[in-house]
Amino acid sequence: MYVKKITKLILIVATLAISIVVQAQEHPNLILTKDGVEKIRKNLGKVPLFDATVESVKKTVDKEIAAGIDTPIPKDFSGGYTHYRHKQNFIIAQKAGVLYQILEDDKYAIYVRDMLLQYEAMYKDLPLHPQERSYARGKLFWQSLNDSNWLVYMSQAYDTVYNFLTEEQREKLENNLFRPFADFISLENPAFYNRVHNHSTWGNAAVGMIGLVMEDEELIQRALYGIEDDGLPIGGIDNDGGTIKVEDQKKGFLANLDDPFSPDGYYTEGPYYQRYAMYPFLIFALAMENVRPDLKVLQHKDNVLLKGVDALLNLSDADGEFFPLNDGQKGMSYYTASLVTAVDIAYHYGDQDPKLLSVAEKQNQVLLDQSGLDVAIAIRDGKAKPFTKTSVNLSDGINGKQGGVGVLRYGNEDLTLVFKYAAQGLSHGHYDKLSYSLYEKGDEILQDYGLSRFVNIGQKGGGNYLKENKTWAKTTIAHNTLAQNGEMHFGGSYKVASTEHSDLYLFDATKNNVQVVSATEVNAYPGTKMHRTMALIKDQHFEKAFMLDIMKVQSDTKNEYDFPFYYMGQVINGNFKWESPTNLEPLGAKNGYQHLYLEGKGKPTTNNTKFSWLGNGKFYTLTSVAEESDELLLTRIGANDPEFNLRRDAGFMVRRKAKDTTFVSIIEPHGSYSPVSEASLNSSSNIADLKIVKDNDEYTAVSITDLKGNKQLFILSNKDASSSEKHSLKINGKKYNWVGPYYYK
């Protein structure tokens, strides 16, 4: 502890010495720079996408200026007027400041000045926000997170009008608004500020950016390294209200860059929150690059921020929507403003990858700064190339050794598998080890539910997380993975789950006809090992690529296993009979089961269970190897949900009582249906038989027979994933020899 303090003291003294030598800064210099503004002005009217963005922003800001400035006394959650108004204010102020610099029209500077002085007049006497739900209440907003949003944007606005203001106005704003605001976010809210989390990232960036504008070295150091003596219990407070071990306590912007990001650029909270956090990460790093390039914040951890942009783009479906891993809202995509920032900065400060330009073309807007100008010029000059997403394996954890996410893609995203074997993902993580979702183009075949929240819709819990996020969305049974004895992974304990992760067994996307990802999990249920292997296969005898799923379970005791499939579409048929109850009842009383209605129940009638549905004009069939004792359950989300906070989505579940067992299934896309022509094409499965032909500690082999009698065989080596290991196995009198962890033919 003392060594750390001495080291930090030396660093502070050194940086203070540097700041004394450096002459007074020019403004703007935070995001826009003096040279950048001159280049932009010279190119106005010559770069179509940039000019169109200027006109669009100008139209928006002019409308707000005409309406007048409103800074209401805060009272609402995120869905209410006061929240919306203060959020709109900081967004418009930042845009107005940029327009002032580019267009040299004083009306925009006057607007920013008057708004800032209006906030200065109200802030010094402003109490805590009246809504008490947050662990760290703000003043303008119900939580300090949104106050930090405000300061990140207003720092940029202040920088752009800095020289327009009088010295007296600057002193008033800095002494009565900006410095107290920064102290409130940090010193007065250490549980919010001193942690590794997207919340803290916003707080760190806010304090650091206003520190850069004000040339306040103390605030800059506080942003980078956190508060040294925060007054929290030993090590601070975790997301469950418990204490964090001293050795686990990390804080400050650089710690938030180090810990949540893997070397591949994957952010442990998942793409939805990576998208949200990338704005403060990149915007503060860019500000540091412009004002304090000596600290090389933008290049920190081997350019992990630029890698993070590539990772985010690869964690989206064919429509650009991010996969809803962990707490993720469906529909969020790379068209959001934060990804415009990310793409432009990544292009300008990275390798100027022409594939990023095609994403920027789709976004149809750019940043109004030098990076946005360069992107728009490159697009004008025809340098864009398609951003074609391929299969990718993204590691999780600070050193890339805490599991990860494997994305397998066949063709031009004709079939996309998202396999999650990652770490917990901080407070936004779900209890869903070895879960997956499946897409055809941009359409969900099997879904990840995502979060339970209506963001910024006030009628639904003030736009905040609903209680069903914990009672349903985070639970194990809410995901396409194995649940044991009706319990959640790690007993639903965040503290336990945060210490564990799944392990990659193999990832191979080198072949055109078969791609495989495989991982193990031994801690979710003590005494039980799960080994899941998933493959995308394109065989000449099948119309489309299909997915093979092998879940091998080994346990010390006999258990009841539930294996759900949350399909998206309308039931077509099944090869078993089910009984539908007259009155719907929940499937259980806790751990998510209380939210599942039991709509049907049956038993297998053959060695294969088949279940088909129609979704988005395409047919899908689940074929699963059945055991005679299996129970087949048709479920529907929505039980114990009187306020209708949950979507009424359907599921199909295999329930099996066993000690050791292997679930083998295939999801087979096939055919199509047109409501216009009313033509139903290839509406039936092409699989005649799915069989486990070998299953022991060493190998698991699965045979697939189509309707014409053609056979395929997939063999997995369960203990050796080496790509060079030679294998020899006899199955039904025939010997198979191959090299590597699996065989397919």
Beta strands, then each sheet from edge to edge (+ up, - down):
strand 1: 392-395
strand 2: 404-410
strand 3: 415-420
strand 4: 435-440
strand 5: 443-446
strand 6: 483-484
strand 7: 503-508
strand 8: 514-521
strand 9: 528-537
strand 10: 546-555
strand 11: 559-565
strand 12: 570-574
strand 13: 578-579
strand 14: 596-602
strand 15: 608-615
strand 16: 618-625
strand 17: 631-637
strand 18: 650-658
strand 19: 661-670
strand 20: 672-674
strand 21: 679-681
strand 22: 687-695
strand 23: 699-706
strand 24: 711-717
strand 25: 726-731
strand 26: 734-739
strand 27: 742-744
sheet 1: 1+ 2- 3+ 4- 5+
sheet 2: 6+ 11- 18+ 17- 14+ 13-
sheet 3: 7+ 8- 9+ 10- 19+ 16- 15+ 12-
sheet 4: 20+ 21-
sheet 5: 22+ 23- 24+ 27-
sheet 6: 25+ 26-
end
